Amino acid sequence: MTVRLRGRAWVFGSDVNTDVMAPGLYFKAPMAEMARHCMEALDPRFAAEVRPGDIVVGGERFGVGSAREQAAMALTHLGVGAVLAVSFGRIFYRNALNFGLPALFFPQAAEIHAGDELEVEPLAGLVRNTTRGREYRVDGIPAHLMDMVAAGGLMPYLKRRLAGPREERD
């Protein structure tokens, strides 16, 4: 399975908190409303201007803070194609994969500029900055996790598996 994602880079720094991705003020609102406020404390244009497939690039500890799964959900609701970061908050990383959002450890994040056009092959661990003509190799997402991500996340993956032929479940 070859998955190739293409989009503009939205670059954020280190210590991006899940509270910024999913502001608590909107917890009782539908996800569409919460997503409209995703990252607004860091870049008020983000939610309105991000396009499907765009790629979020972060520094160290991207997704630290509370364990709110709504942070990953807001990014997927907006159509973000992938998140690349030097490192992740542990729970955010797992939530991203669980909600079908590829997340790759990307030590070279500082070399990416806002608006750069990127191509990402999560399984192969390949990141291309087509704006600057650079190519990077990182650890890819393991095939079994990419199957889950490609299915839309953990729940769609499990539903598909459980609905499949009996031999798939054994």
N, C-alpha and C positions, 0 to 999 in steps of 0.2 A: 504494500500500500504506500503510495507516494502522496503525501499531503504537502502542498505548497501554498503558503499564505503570502499575500501581497498587500501592502498598505503603507500609509504615511506613519512616520514615527511621532509619537507624543512623548516628550521626554520630561521626566520628573526626577527629583533628587532622591536622596536617601531618607529613610525613616518615614515613608509615606504610610500613614496610619489608616486602618480600615474605617475609622470614623470619618475620614475625608471622602472615602469612596462611597460610603453608605451612611450619610448623616442621620443621627438618631432622631432628629426632629421629624423625619419622614417615615419612621418605622411602622406606623399604622396606616400609611398611605399605600396605594397599589405600587408595584415595582416600577411601573412607567413613571410615576411621580418621583420616586426615590432616585431613579436613574437620571432624571433631568437635573439633579443636584450633585451627581457624581463628580468629584474632584473640584467642585466650584471654589473651594477655599484656596486651591493652588492655581487653578486656571479657569476662570469663569466661562471661557469659551468652549471648554472641552466637551461637555455633554451635548451642546447644540451643534458643534462642528465636527465631532468625530464621525467618521464614515465606516460602514461595515468593512471589516478587514484591516482597519488601521491597527497599529501595533503600539502598545504602551511599553516604554523603556524606563526602568527605574534603577536607582543606585542600590545601596546596601539596605537590607532589612525592609524590602518592599512588602507592605501588608502586615506590618507589626500592629499591635494593639489588640482589641477585643477579637473574639473568635467569630464575629458576625459573618455568616455565610452570605449575607446580602451584599457584601463588598464584591465578591466574585460574580454574584448574580447581576448586579448593576452593570458591570463591565460587559458581561455576555448579552444583557438586554440591549445595550448600546451597539452591539455588533463587533466589539473589539476582537480581533483575530488571534492575538497572542499577547503575552506579557513576557518581556525579557528583563531580567534584573541581575545585578551582581549577587544578591542573596535575597531570600524571602523570609517573611514571618512563617514559621512552620505550619500553622493552621491555615493561613491564607493559601499557601502553596497547595495543600491538599484540597481545600475548598475549590480552588481554581480548576483543578483536574476533575473533581467531582461534579462540577457544573459545566464541563466541556470546554474549558478555556485552557489552551496550551500555555504552560509556564516553563520557561527555560532559564537556567542559570547562565548568565552572560557577563563574564568578567570585563568585557570590553565596552560596557554600556557608555562610558564617558566619551567614546569615540563617535557616538551617534548624536546628531543634531536634530532639533525639532524640525519636522517637515521632510527629513530624508525619506526617500522611498526605499522600503525594505522588502526583501523576500525571505521567508523563513520556512525551512523544511524541518519540522519538529522531530520526526522520527530519525532523520539522518544527522540532526544536530548541526545544520548548516544555516548560517545567517549571511545574507548578502545585502550590502548597502549599495544599491544600484546608482544612487546619486553620487557617491564618492568612489565607486569602483573598488570597494573592499569586500573581502570574503572572510568569514570567521567560522571556525569549527569549535563546537561546544558539545557537551554531553547531550545526546538526544533523549527524547522521552521513550522509555522502553515500549516495545510493540504491544504488550498486553495493556498498558495504560493508554496508548494511542488508540487502541480499539475502543476503549471506554470513552475517551475524549471525542472520537469521531462519531460515536453513537449519540452524542449530546450530553454526556456525563454519566454518572453512576446509575441513577435511577432509570433513565431510558435504556442503558446497557443491560441492567438486570431484568427489566421488563421484556426486552427482546430475547434474552437468554432463557428466561422462564417460559416464554411463549413458544420457543423453538421446539424442534423435534426432541424427543426424550433422550436420544443418544448425546445431544449437545450438553445436556444437564449432568450427565454421568461422568 
